Amino acid sequence: MANPYKKVYLHIVFAVKHRQALLGKDWRDKVFAYIAGILNKRGHYSLAVNGYNDHVHIFFDYSCKELISDLVREIKKASNQYIVENIFTKNKFEWHNGYAVFSVGYRDKEIF
């Protein structure tokens, strides 16, 4: 095959440091949209970004052009800066160091 064909769907989850409920309901959608923009600018395709007050779920079409760990690091770094610069919370904001990543089958993508 001359050109490889790849279709990889990933689901990434990460949390606010110490699982603090700092993602305020009135502004977290802005952060989710910002994260989707980061993904798209890096050559991936955002399918869904959401979460709750203490964690984020990211579902996307992974381009396989960068390491997942590098991608997550850059998402956390940029979104943390976005939250701090926009003063969305009066508390010190940080993401937890870890993350979880799961592959999602093509037929299962509609569940998300």
N, C-alpha and C positions, 0 to 999 in steps of 0.2 A: 504494500500500500504506500503510495507516494507521500501522502499527507496524513499524519495521524489524526484520528478523531477522538476527542475526549469529552466526556460529559460527566462531571463530578459535582454532586450536590453535597454541601456540608452544612451542619448545624453546629454553631459554636455558642457556648454559654459561659459567661463570666459574671462575677459578682462585685459589688461594692465592698471595699475593705471592711472586714469584721461583720459582713452582711448587714451593715447599717442601712436603715430605710431612708436614704438620702435622695433618691431619684423622685423628686416631687411630681405629683400628678399634673400640675399646671405647666410644667416645662419638659418633662421627660420625652414627649413626642418630638420636640425639637432636637433632642440629643439622638433619638432613634433615626430621624431623618438625616442628621449630620453623619452618623455612622454609615447609613446607606450610601450617602454621597462619597464617603471615603472609599468604600468598596468599589463603587462604580469608577471612580477616578483611577483606581489601581488596576483596572482591567477585569474585574470580576463583575457579576451581575446580581445585584441585591434582589431577593425575592420577598423577604419579610424581615423586619427588624422590630422587635417589641420586647416587652419584659414587664417588670413590676418595680416596686420601690427599692429593691435591693439587688436586682440582677437584670441581665440583658440576654435575649435570645437573638441569634443572627442566623438566618437561613439564606444561602446564596449559591449561585452557580460559580464554582471555583475554577479559575483559569489555569491552574497548575503552573503558573509562571513565577511563583515565589513560595518560600517556605511558609507553612501555616503559622509557625511560631513568630516569624517576622511580621506577618500580616496582623496577627493579634496584638503584638507589641505596638505596632504603629496605630492601630485602631484605638487602643487604650490611651496611648500617649496623646494623640490628636484630640480625642473626645474629652479627656481629662482637662486639657488646655482650654478647650471650648467651654466647658462647664465653669472653670475658674475665671476665665476672662469675662464671661457674661454674668458672673456673680449670681448664678442660679441658686446657690445655697450659701448660708452664712457659716456652715460647718466646713472644716477642712475636708476636701473631697479627694479620695484615692480609690483606684480599682484594686481588687485583690490580685495577688501575684499569679495565681493559677487560672486555668480555663479548662473546659471540656470541649472536645470536638468529636462529632459523630458523622459518619457517612450516611447518606439517605439515598435509597434506590429510586430510580426514575419513576417507577409506578407508585411509589409512596410520596412523591413530592406534593401531590394535591392535598395531603393531610395538613400540611403547614399552611 
